[in-house]
């Protein structure tokens, strides 16, 4: 079999494997696919009779690499036929007999319909410069595809986990970081967009951070496939689980987290509220997260560059839970005005108003996210109990009336649909009855005609 030489093939595979962190088998596969695409380009360019090649026309062609001799061959799997109609997919029986002299008579005839591998390697000069350029372009694309696939397989199980990252460079407003899936594994580029960055972080070349792996892209996009975050609430959960043994041992559980890592105003710093609980009466979940003299929570705060963190006790009672969520403000009363729409009024003293609301509303905003209730902070001294109760009673009555009216409309609509169905059914029944009467009438007419003809024949016989 003929072979086209590729001098330096072995070193090429080794260098690409090291440079792109790809296994040799993956590199060889990419080279084979690229050479096959180059051969297709050569065949299309040499298509003198302008034959139309379908997308799957070259599926029976393969490229064989010879690493030791540094070359490759193009082979085609062809079907043995008596008369050839497509030379790319078929081979004549006489040509097979010429190649294999032992085949004679019946033995040769049995080969029709079987497949044989044929060497179709073109001459080096014929292969051409255009085909070589096509091969180079496809090889580069195939290597990128191989890298993307390996990254997906390596990191897809690590989504929603925390990785160690190192700053490599900056692209527009994004930070490109190097992450690794484990000890001894090669580094892979990840993107930290502007919206996922912390305002207090100092992103300089070579600086290391813990990042939350938010998403592994599975498309064919350019650039890093890994999207990491420093602003996701999952990072806070991981840091507490890493510092608090009671959370890792499942004695203390994190029920909910509300985080505002990038506040709408530069005058407000990042802040997080985290609700914890335990089933062990001898364990204080809040104290376990804070640690002795704040040692545990301080580690988390340092990692998040001074972010404020409120650890509160979760409660199955909504009023207690809401009061705890507004910490550090002191709450006097929580009135659950409408449990269906989850609206509540929280009454505090005048000196606690600003603390409960927080700077630019951040404290009450985070408490609402944490609890899932719409919270209105009210001054207890100025609160009108009767007026607010009457207002919500009127609102509930109006809401009930609207629901009742909506139900009546739906019932009316259902009745109209049923009436339309009944009318259509009646029309259908009438039409069917008319058809049946017409059929019966036709049958009667036919019978009369038959009787009439019989009668006429009898009269003819009599007379």
Phi, psi and omega in degrees: 000140180285159182212137174267131183283140171233085184298135181081018182298317182297314180293327179297315180297318180296315183292317179296321180299318180285320184293320185255005180057045180245145175293153183300323181299320179294321179294316179299319178298319179295320179295318179298315179296321180293318178295323178294319176296322176296322177294320177300318179297319178297316181294320179293323179291328180273006184284087184286326181271009176055043176290138179277120179265123175286169180298325182263016184296323185263020181293336180272006178259145178219159176245130178252123178268138174245096186293319184293314180273357176056067179196183179212159176231152172249124181237154180228136176269115185242154179264135180281126181225165176287317181229126185277129173247340177219106186291341179282332184246351184228158176220140183287146179298322180297323178294323178293319180297322179296323181286325181244097186292337183291341183281122179216150170057233185297325180299320180290321182296331181288347182281344182299128181097345177276168183250149180218145180269126185239137177281121180237026182299126180283166175289149184301319180291322180292326183305321167083159181288324180297320179294323178294320178295319178299319179299317181295318180294315181294323179300316179299318179293316181296323178294321176296319178297320178297319179296316179299317181296318179294322178295318178299314181294326184283323189250353185296332177276355182257006175299144181067028172237172182252134181236159174273133184229153180231134182288127179258309184197181181235134176232111186055241179259003180266153175253124177267123186239157176257126179234161178225149182276349180174176182295131178085353180273148179292155179282148180231144181284141177226153182253132174247096183293168181301319183291343181259006180268158175262138183295335182268357179284147176248095183274097176241157183302127178092348179291145182250144180217158167268130183233153179263121179285104188273320185205142172250111182289139182245013179269189179257032184287159176277162178081187183299143178266346185262128176252118182246164186216145169250353185256354183286145179295336178299330178294320179295316179300315180297316182297319178292318179296329180283332184261338185250107181299329180297329177286318178296324179277001178065022172282321175248136179238146176270117184273316183207153178223133173234122185230139174234085184282331179235084182299155180295340181239144179287348179278352180246131180273168177298146181208148181225140170243132182230128181258128183235160181207166177209154175261355179268117182293338182274000183246132174265107185296322180292315179296325179295323180285327180282320180082171180295121181056030177073023186293320183287313181291334180293326177297318179294316180298319180296319179296328180265017173058048173087014180295137179285135182228126176252119176259120184235159180273127176284150178217142176291341177278117184303321182296315179295318181297318179294318179298318178294323183294335180275007176305141015268011179288149179265119184261134178270321184203144176238118181251114179278093189288320182213094181298332181293314178267002176056055176248137182219150173250128179251122183260127179226163176289161184300323181285353179256357184301306183296326180290321180291319180287320181085167181294121182055033175076015186292320184295312181288329178295315178292322178297321178295318178295321183292319186266336183083013179249148173276117189250126173247120179274127182234148173283120185298324183293333183254006186282132179261098184297310183294319181295316180293320178297317179295320180298314181288328176296317178296320179295319179293321178296317178296319179296319179295320179296319179296319177296317180296318179295322178295319178296320178296318178298319179295318178296319178297319178296319178296319178297318179297319178295320179295319179297318178298319178296319179297316179299314179298321179295317179298314178300319180296318179295317179298317180297319179295320180294317178299316179299319181295319178296322179294320178297316180297320179297317178296321179296318180296318179298318179297318180296318179297319178297318179296315179298317180300316180294322178294321180296317180297321181292326178293317179299320178298321181292319181296314184272000000 
